Amino acid sequence: MRALLDTNIIIHREANKVISPDIGTLFKWLDKGNYTKCVHPVTLEEIKKHADKATVHTFSVKLDSYEHLKTVAPLDSQVKTVSEDHDSTTNDKNDTFLLNEVYCDRVDLLISEDKAIHNKAVLLGIGDRVFTIDSFLEKVVSENPALVDYRVLSVTKKHFGEVNLKDSFFDGFREDYDDFDKWFNRKSDEIAYVTHINDRILSFLYVKVEGYRWSGFFRQETGIYK
């Protein structure tokens, strides 16, 4: 699998100052999944334009550890149409060149934190192959539960009100139940059992005891029990 990395991902990874705390986890999972980490020629050109020559030299050395695309796909007519409608700057057009590699199947996926890239990906019908750091981590954890180091996980007893309801873990419940958020908030003083990985919820267990019966729900990245 070939994963194309946007310039913002490369900078996050190789900058001396940590910009995104999840960047190390991203690269760990890229390695676990045996992804080839690719960079596009436009990324190399963008980095070369940095005003600080010492920074350019440092990045040039570090970029040797990535797979450089030796050729690029001709701009597809559909991609060109989207570009004409939405690109107004050189950076916009460079982003489209990255998307074109995905659209033409030269790479399997693209990872970028740029919202404009994701918007254009949806228009091109490849939104499911263009990821943010967070969405890529969710994908690989759910697809490869055997690779998760569960030894470092611990179950935490929490009140519902202490759990981050906005965590993307609960998105599936919102899709299935329109009143899920209201139901959850009404349980604010009740107990749940939660596991986390890198500050994200991995599993959530709620048990309601009714005499000799119990009911509740459990959800992990690999499935749901209600």
C-alpha positions in Angstrom: 0.0 0.0 0.0 1.3 3.4 -1.0 0.4 6.3 1.2 1.0 9.8 -0.2 1.7 12.4 2.5 0.8 16.0 2.1 3.4 18.7 2.9 1.7 19.6 6.2 2.1 16.0 7.4 5.8 16.0 6.5 6.3 19.3 8.3 4.4 18.0 11.3 6.7 14.9 11.4 10.1 16.5 10.7 9.8 19.9 12.4 12.0 20.4 15.5 8.9 21.5 17.4 6.1 19.1 17.9 3.0 20.5 16.1 0.7 17.5 16.4 1.0 15.0 19.3 -0.6 12.3 17.1 2.1 12.5 14.4 4.3 9.8 16.0 1.3 7.5 16.3 0.5 8.0 12.7 3.9 7.0 11.5 4.0 4.0 13.9 0.8 2.7 12.3 2.1 3.4 8.8 5.0 1.2 9.6 2.8 -1.4 11.3 0.7 -1.6 8.2 3.7 -1.8 5.9 2.6 1.4 4.1 5.2 2.9 1.7 5.4 6.6 2.8 5.4 8.7 -0.5 6.1 12.3 -1.2 5.1 14.2 -4.4 7.5 16.4 -6.3 5.4 19.4 -5.5 6.0 18.8 -1.8 9.7 18.7 -2.4 9.5 22.0 -4.3 7.4 23.6 -1.6 9.9 22.7 1.1 12.8 24.1 -1.1 11.1 27.5 -1.1 11.3 27.8 2.6 13.1 31.1 3.5 15.5 29.4 6.0 18.2 27.6 4.0 19.3 25.6 7.1 15.8 24.3 7.5 15.7 23.4 3.8 18.9 21.4 4.2 17.6 19.6 7.3 14.4 18.7 5.6 16.2 17.5 2.5 18.3 15.1 4.5 15.2 13.8 6.4 13.2 13.4 3.2 15.6 10.7 1.9 13.8 8.3 4.2 10.6 8.7 2.1 9.7 7.2 -1.3 9.8 10.1 -3.9 7.3 9.7 -6.7 9.6 9.4 -9.8 6.8 10.2 -12.2 3.4 11.9 -11.8 0.1 11.1 -13.5 -1.2 13.4 -16.2 -4.0 15.6 -14.9 -7.3 13.7 -15.4 -10.0 15.7 -17.2 -12.4 15.3 -14.2 -9.7 16.5 -11.8 -8.9 19.4 -14.1 -12.6 20.5 -14.1 -12.6 20.5 -10.3 -9.3 22.4 -10.3 -10.7 25.1 -12.6 -13.8 25.5 -10.4 -12.0 25.6 -7.0 -8.3 26.4 -7.4 -7.3 30.1 -7.1 -3.7 29.9 -5.8 -0.6 27.9 -6.6 -1.0 26.0 -3.3 -4.5 25.0 -4.3 -3.2 23.6 -7.6 -0.4 21.8 -5.9 -3.0 20.1 -3.6 -4.9 19.0 -6.7 -1.8 17.4 -8.1 -1.7 15.2 -5.0 -5.4 14.3 -5.4 -4.8 13.4 -9.0 -2.3 10.7 -7.9 -5.1 9.1 -5.8 -7.7 9.6 -8.5 -5.5 7.9 -11.1 -4.6 5.1 -8.7 -0.9 5.8 -8.7 -1.1 5.7 -4.8 -3.7 4.0 -2.6 -4.5 7.0 -0.3 -3.6 10.5 0.8 -3.1 11.8 4.3 -3.6 15.6 4.7 -4.9 18.0 7.3 -6.0 20.5 4.6 -9.8 21.0 4.6 -9.8 22.2 1.0 -8.2 18.9 -0.1 -10.9 16.9 1.6 -13.6 19.0 0.0 -12.2 18.4 -3.5 -11.7 14.7 -2.7 -15.5 14.4 -2.0 -16.3 16.1 -5.3 -14.0 13.7 -7.1 -15.6 10.7 -5.4 -12.4 9.7 -3.6 -13.3 11.0 -0.1 -13.0 7.5 1.3 -9.3 7.4 0.2 -8.2 10.8 1.6 -7.7 10.9 5.4 -6.8 13.3 8.2 -4.4 12.0 10.8 -7.4 11.2 13.1 -9.5 9.4 10.5 -6.5 7.3 9.3 -5.8 6.2 12.9 -9.5 5.2 13.3 -9.3 3.2 10.1 -6.2 1.2 10.9 -7.1 0.5 14.5 -10.6 -0.8 13.4 -9.1 -2.8 10.6 -6.2 -4.2 12.5 -7.3 -4.9 16.1 -4.6 -7.6 16.4 -1.9 -5.0 16.1 -3.2 -2.9 19.0 -1.0 -3.4 22.0 -3.7 -4.1 24.5 -1.2 -4.7 27.2 -0.8 -1.0 27.6 -4.6 -0.5 27.9 -6.4 -0.3 31.3 -10.1 -0.1 32.0 -11.1 3.1 33.7 -14.3 3.5 35.7 -15.9 6.8 34.9 -19.2 8.6 35.2 -20.9 9.2 31.9 -20.5 13.0 32.6 -16.7 12.6 32.7 -16.6 11.0 29.2 -16.1 13.1 26.1 -19.3 12.7 24.2 -17.8 14.5 21.2 -15.3 11.6 20.7 -15.7 10.2 17.2 -16.1 6.8 18.9 -19.8 7.7 19.4 -20.5 8.8 15.8 -21.9 5.4 14.9 -24.4 5.6 17.7 -25.5 9.0 16.6 -26.2 7.6 13.1 -28.3 4.8 14.5 -30.1 6.7 17.2 -31.3 10.3 16.8 -31.6 10.9 20.5 -28.3 9.3 21.5 -26.8 12.5 22.9 -29.8 13.3 25.0 -29.9 9.7 26.3 -26.2 9.8 27.1 -26.5 13.2 29.0 -29.3 11.8 31.1 -26.9 9.1 32.3 -24.3 11.7 33.5 -24.2 10.3 37.0 -24.1 6.6 36.1 -21.0 4.5 35.7 -19.3 3.2 32.6 -16.1 1.3 31.9 -13.8 2.9 29.3 -10.5 2.1 27.6 -8.4 4.6 25.8 -5.6 4.6 23.3 -3.8 7.9 22.6 -6.6 9.8 24.3 -9.2 8.2 22.0 -11.9 5.9 23.3 -11.3 2.4 22.2 -14.2 0.6 24.1 -17.1 1.7 26.3 -19.1 -0.6 28.6 -22.3 0.4 30.4 -24.0 -2.2 32.6 -27.5 -1.8 34.1 -28.3 -4.4 36.7 -32.0 -5.3 37.0 -32.5 -8.0 39.7 -30.9 -11.1 38.3 -30.7 -9.6 34.8 -28.4 -7.1 33.3 -28.6 -5.0 30.2 -26.4 -2.3 28.7 -24.1 -1.9 25.7 -20.5 -2.5 24.8 -18.8 -1.2 21.8 -15.2 -1.7 20.7 -13.6 -0.7 17.4 -14.3 -4.2 16.1 -18.0 -4.3 16.9 -21.1 -3.4 19.0 -23.0 -5.2 21.7 -26.2 -3.7 23.0 
